[in-house]
């Protein structure tokens, strides 16, 4: 299920970092200090990598 603008804006920081998934390996990482980073998880030759 795709993330909406409202869900992203409603993401509040907690004690630990957490992920809001968007599908196909893409997710929004929300840190305890309130910063948000888009990340992409993918595989090359069976090894998992993250951008």
Buried (B, 14 or more C-beta within 10 A) or exposed (E): EEBEEEEBEEBEBEEEEBEBEBEEBBBBBBEEEEEEEEEEBEEEEEEEEEE
